[in-house]
């Protein structure tokens, strides 16, 4: 894969570049500020970009804004966002266009090399990859979406693993169920969430967006 790495901390940026290249992928460019990130993404249009949320000049959310702006210019541009902390708003904004090719990982997860590279590859292929720690944090927030209340405990489990970006086969292995059983659960939960085959978007992404979109944060 051709990858852009946008991270202002030199040691972390250099470490990620070395890790990515050790797995046989190519880092075509790096960036260290928000504006530089946007210019680099639009110039290289990589197979996937790895972008830190907080970058110079203000160390707020320049990286995230650059990634969102690049996706507006290049619809579906695959981006894996890295953050020091779990911010539900970031996850929701990233998924809002329903196009897929999005991931949200905590920086500490980079140290699990296999999981990190697997997430990059899933995002590059148009899927989603949500850090399990992010999912756990969001779930601890309390009030759930009313439509989510219709789901059974098993369907909640399936949707949570779907939010991490796992395929039906991988979810089945995690829950010790057959792939066909997981397919039935996903069909059922899509129906309960009001997501049909005719929806203009990736059904899995729309389901994950519903999963993250808690009313307590939209007041």
Secondary structure, DSSP 8 states (H G I E B T S, - for coil): -EEEEE-S-HHHHHHHHHHHHHTT-EEEEEE-BHHHHHHHHHHH--SEEEEESS-BTTTSSHHHHHHHHHHHHSTT--EEEEESS--HHHHHHHHTT----EEEEEGGGGGSHHHHHHHHHHHHTT-EEE-HHHHHHHHTT----GGGGGS-HHHHHHHHHHHHT--HHHHHHHHT--HHHHHHHHHHHHHHTT--TTSSS-HHHHHHHHHH--GGG--
